[in-house]
Amino acid sequence: MAGGLFALLDDVAALVRLSAASLDDVAAGASRAGVKAAGVVVDDAAVTPKFVEGVNPKRELPIIKRIAFGSLINKILIILPIILLLSEFLPWLLTPLLMVGGTYLCFEGAEKIFEKFGWIEHHEEPKKESKHGKKNDGDAEKKIVRSAITTDFVLSCEIMVIALNEVASEDLLPRAIILVVVALAITIGVYGSVALIVKMDDIGLHMAQKEKPSTQKFGRFLVKAMPKLLGGLSVIGTFAMLWVGGHIILVGTDELGFHALYDFVHHLEEPVAAVAGVGGFLGWLVNTFFSLILGAVWGGIVAGIAIGLTALLKSGNKDDNEPSVRDTKTDNATTSDTKTNYAKSPADTVSPANHGAGPKPTYAPGQAKDASDS
């Protein structure tokens, strides 16, 4: 009896050790996947606060909460099942799909650089639908949340596909668990940070009203720091998108059989990777730098093509709306004839000297001009 109990305890201990090892594997996989998705995460954190600009401060956190909930639905209930099915039955499709996502990241990063230099017009900011004291605030909030969740869906697709690529070798169940952990961790991290950023100015204003001078000073610092923080996040997000997107393209082209780019970067990594102590970090820097350059070039080409096509379509629509040359000539001829007939009208003919005086009076022979006034 005692032997059976000890055997059962040994089995339980083995299961606990196995579960702990599985949890370690999940944590390690989630960590790897989360790091690679960092570029999209930073951009997500920089974009989302713009959706609550101009709304009632009391409604900022509830709106962010609703957006975060919608983001979880995007990641776990919509995107996750689709990419798991693809990874299980069409694994060869993951690399092209990932490269499409990487191309989108490069395009977004290059487009932001073009906007910064004034080469293209800025995108319109998210509309500030919510107004104080309006009865339709509920509808306005729904529009804000819907717009933010739509934007989040694109970013969430990139996050989940990048994360999946890092754990594609795992079995189906561990893979699904890792991706759920990544989805939860990234969503909580992003929208928790967004909530803190959005309320930072309110916290600063509250502290600035305190009596203690040091507290007031720190409060004013927070208020002034928020625009700079958002600007810094935007810059970091742009470079991170170019780096992550470029690295995806670099690895993807190698996996699809075009080895020149990957071999070139790997050849440059080897000398610095041999440096004792910091070789791994230096190798990572070299890879990151050239991935960033590749992302900028790749994104610039795609953005240039997109801008050219957009301009061409706008030009075509403009030409369709303009009247033809023949119609213009006909209209001009009609207008000219009308003016000629109008000028030849005897009743309306006025000499330059008497312009505005009306027709001259006719006097009878021998009648003095003054007689008309008598």
Secondary structure, 3 states (H helix, E strand, C coil): CHHHHHHHHHHHHHHHHHHHHHHHHHHHHHHHHHHHCHHHHHHHHHHHHHHHCCCCHHHHHHHHHHHHHHHHHHHHHHHHHHHHHHHHHCHHHHHHHHHHHHHHHHHHHHHHHHHHCCCCCCCCCCCCCCCCCCCCHHHHHHHHHHHHHHHHHHHHHHHHHHHHHHCCCCCHHHHHHHHHHHHHHHHHHHHHHHHHHHHHHHHHHHHHCCCCHHHHHHHHHHHHHHHHHHHHHHHHHHHHHHHHHHHHHHHHHHHCCCCHHHHHHHHHHHHHHCCCCCHHHHHHHHHHHHHHHHHHHHHHHHHHHHHHHHHHHHHHHHHHHCCCHHHHHHHHHHHHHHHHHHHCCHHHCCCHHHCCCCCCCCCCCCCCHHHHHC
